[in-house]
Amino acid sequence: MTELIIDWNHMTQKEWDRHLSQAEHCSFQQAWAYGTIFNRDKVNVNRFVVYDGLDPIGMGQVVTRRFFGFLKVALLLRAPLWLRPVSADIKKEVLEKIRLHFPLKSFNLFAFSPDETESHQSYKDMGFRRVITGYSTVLLDINRTEDDLWQNLYGKTRTSIRKAEKSHMDIQYGDHHHYHIDWLLKHEKKQQKDKKYQGLPTKLVKSYGRNSAAGAGVFTAFALDEGMREPLAGALFLRHGRCATYHIGWNGPEGRNRNALHLLLWKTILKLKSEGVVMIDLGGINTEDGADIARFKLGFGGTPISLIGTYM
C-alpha cells in the first residue's frame, strides 16, 4: 500500500457521481445535490476523495454547522463510502486524517456515522466513542429478476398488489417537475407535523432535483384514476449513485381502500430497476411507534438493518 492521500474539494460533480456509482451502497446524504442544497449560510460542505496512490478508494462529504458564532459541528453522515474493501487500519488512518482537517483547537467537533451494521467493536478499538445509537431502515436488493422480486414479497403484499391491479389505475412517472409534486409535498409537510417526524424539509426536495445530474435526483410516481382531479397515491424517491431512497409516500382514504400505494411502489421498484438502480433504501422503521409503516415496508421483501451509530 502506498501513502494514503485525502484530496479536499477538487472533485467536479461529474467525477463525484462517477465515483459514487462505484460504491456498493450509498445514502442520499452523500449525493452531490445533498451537499449543494445545504452549502449555505451557517452551513459549510467539504467533499473529499481518498487515494491509495492513484486509485480512489473512499469518499465522503462533511456538513459543518456553526453554533453560537464560533462552535462548529462537522458531521460525516453514513460515510466514508468505500469504493473497495479496506482494512480497519486504513479506516482508522483515514478517519484520523479527516479529524485533523477539523481541529478541536479551532472549536470543531467532528463526528461520523459509518454506513455499516457490524463493526462497532472495531471503531471502539480504534479509539472512537459512540455518542448516538444507530438508525434502522430496510434495504431492498433489486439486482434480481422480476420473478425473484415478486416471490420475495410477503403474501399479503402480493394480494394487495393483485387487488389494486384490478382497479386499472394509471401510473405516471416523473421528476421534480411533475404536475402533482406540489400536491404530494403539501401532504408530506402535513404528515411530518401530524406524526411529529423529521425528513428532508419539503422545501428542499425540488432543490435536490435541480442540483442533480440528468437521470438522477428526484423520481416521482403517482396513481391516478380517470376523472379524478387528484391522485389516489403518490411516492417520491431520491436517487444517488446506483441506489434510491424511498423518501415520501402518501395514500388518501380511497387510495388505501384500493391498495394504490402497494401497486405504486411495486411498479416503481420495477421502473427503477429498468433504469439501472440496484438497491433501494425503503427508509427508517420504528416497530414501536410506527409498526404499520414498518410492516408495509418489510412487506416488499427487504432486509431490516440497524447501523452502528455515530462516533466522535
N, C-alpha and C positions, 0 to 999 in steps of 0.2 A: 504493500500500500504506500502510495506517495503521500505527501503532506496534504491535509485537508484544507481547502480554501473556501471561505464563505464570501460570496460576491453580493454586495448590497445594492439594490435599486438600479441595476444596469440592464434589466431584462425588459424587452418590449412585450406588449400584450400578446402578440402572435407567438413569440418564443415561450412565454409563460403558459399559454394554452397548450402548446405542443408538449411541453414537459408534463403538464397536469394530466394529459391524456395517457401518459405512461404509468401513472400511479394505478395500482390495482383497485384502490378505492379512495375517494376523496369526498370532503364535505363542501357545501356551498360557501362556508366561511373561508375557504381557500381559493375561491374563484376570483379572478381579476376584478370582476364587476363588484363583488362584495367590498373589496378594499377601496375601490374608487368611490363608491357612494358614501363610505364612512370617512374618507380623507377630507375633512373639512374643519371648521372652527373647533378648537379644543380637542380634536382627534387627529392623530397622525398615523400613517400607514407606511411601514417599511417592508419591502419584499426582499427575500434572499434566495440564492441557489447555492447548494453545497457541491463542490467539485472535488473529486478524487483524481488529481491530475487534470486531464481534460474532460473527464467523464462526469456529467451531472448525476449525483446520487440522492439528492434530497432537496426540498424546497419548503417555503412557507411564507406567510405574511403576518406581521406582528402589528396589532392595532393598539395604539397608545393613547390613552385618555388622560387629560390633565385635570387635577382637582386642587381646589384652593389656590390656584395660581402657580404652584410650584411642584406639587407631588404628581408624578407621572406613573401610571399603571400600564405596563406593556404586557399584552396578553396574546399568546400564540394558541389559537383555537384549533383543536383537532389536527395537530401537526407537531413536529415536522412530518411532511409526507416523504416517504422513502420510495425512490424510483427503482430500487433493487434491494434484496435482503442485506441488512447490515448487522454488525455485531453490537453488543451492549457497549463495548469500548468506544466504538465510533459514535453511537448515540450520545454517550456521555461527553465526548470531546466536542461534538457539535453544539450541544446544549450549553456547555461551559463557554464556548466562543460566543454564542448568541447572548448569554447573560453579560459577558464583558462589553457587549455593544450597548447595553442599558445599565451602566454602573450605578450601584446603590449610592455612591458618594454624590451623584448628581440628582439624587432624590427620585430614582427609578425603582419601581418594584416590578420584577419580571416573573411571570407565571406562564405555564404551558399546560395544555391538556392533550396528551397523546391520543391518537385515533386507534387505540389498542384496547384489548379486553383482558389480557392475561399476564401483564408484565409489571404489576405493582411492586413486587419484591425487588425486581431488577432496578427500578428507579429509586427505591428506598436504599438499595445497596450503593447506588451512585452518589448518595448524599442529598437527594431531593426529598422534600417533605410534602405529603399530600395535605392540601388545605380544603378541598371540596371533593365530595364523593362523586362517583361517575353518573353520567347521563345514560338512560336506557332508551333504546329505539329498536326498530325492526328492519333488517336488511333483506332485500329480495334479489336473489341472483337470477337475472333473466337471460343469461347467456346459455339458454337451453332451448329445446324445441317447444313449439306452441303446445303440443300434446303433453309434454312433460310438465309445463307450467299449469295446464288445465288439471291434470291429475293431481298436482300438488296442492290445489285449492282445497279448503275444507269443504265437506259435503254440503253444509248449509249455504256456503258462498256460491257453489255451483248451482244449487237450486234457486237462489235469489237471482243469479245472472240469467238462468233459463226463463224464469218468470218475466224478468224485465225485457228480454228479447221478444216476447210475445206482444209487448206493447208497441213495438215498431217505432221506438223513439229515434229521432235523428241526432247523430253525434257530430258535433262541429269541433274542429281543432283550430288553434291559432297561437298567437304570441301575446305580448303586452299591448298590442294594438287592437285586439279583438273587441268587437262592438259591446259584448256583455261583460268585459272585465271590470268596469266600474260597479256594475251590479254585484259581482262576486266580492270585490274589495269592500263594498258597503256592508255586506253580510258578515264578512270576516272581522271587520272592525267591531261590529256589534257582538259577535261571538267572543272576541277577546275580552270585551268589557263584561259581558254577562257571565262568562265562565272563569274570569279572572286568571287568564294566562297571557303570556307574552310571546309573540313571534316576531319575525322581521316586521317592523312598522309598515302598515299598508301603504303609506305614502312613499315608501322606498321601493316597493315591488316593481313599479314601472321603470324606475331608475336602474334597477338591476338588469332589466331587459335592454334598456338603451345603452348601457355600458358593456354589454356582452357582444362577442363576435357573432356574425351571422350563423344560424344553426344552433346556437347555444342560448343561454339566457332563460327567458320565461316561456313555458309551454302551457297553454290553456286548453281545456276541454269542457264542452257544455252538452247536456242532454236536453233536447227540445222536442216539443210536441206541436203538431200543426194547429195553428190558430191561437196559440198562447203567446202573450207578449213577453213573458219572462221564462227563463229556463227552468226545468224541473230540478236540475242539479248542476253544479259547476265544480271544477277542480283546477288547481294551478300547481305546476311543478317548476322547480328551479333546476336548470341544467348546469353541469360543471364537469369538465373532463368527459369521461365516458360514463358518468353517473348522473342521476337525477334525484332530487328530494321532493317528496310529496309535501307541499307546503300549505295548501288551503283546500278544503273540501266543504261544500255546503249542499244540503238537501232540504228542500221545503216539505211540508206535510204531504203534498201529492207525490213528490219525488220519493219520499220514504215509503209511501203506500205502494209504489210501483217499482221499488228497488233500483231507482235510477242511478244512485251513486255506485252501487255494486257494478252495474253494467259499464258505467262511465270509467271506473278505474280499470276494469278488465280490458276494455278496448284501448285505453290509454297505455297500459303496460305493453300491449302488442304493438301499438304505434311507435312508442319509444324504442322498443326492441328493433323494429324495422329501420330505425334511424341511427342505429349503432350504439345505443345505451346498453350497458351490460349489468349495471347494478342500480337498484332503486332503494333509497332510504325512505321508508314509509313514515318516518317521523317519530317523535317521542311517545312513549307509552307510560302510563301510570295505572297499574292494576288496582290501586285502592280508590283513587278519586275519579279515574276515567276508565272503568272496567269495560263499558260498552264500546268505547273508541278502541281500546286495546284489542278486544275480541274482533272487531271489524277489520283492523289492520292485520292481525295474525291469521285471519281467515284467508288471506291471499297467499299463504304458504311461506312467508318469510321466516327468518331466523331472529328471535329476540336476542339482543346483546346488551351488555352493560359496559360502558367504557370505564377505564380505571380511575379517572378523576383528574383534578387539577393540582399541579405541583409548583412549588417555589424552591 
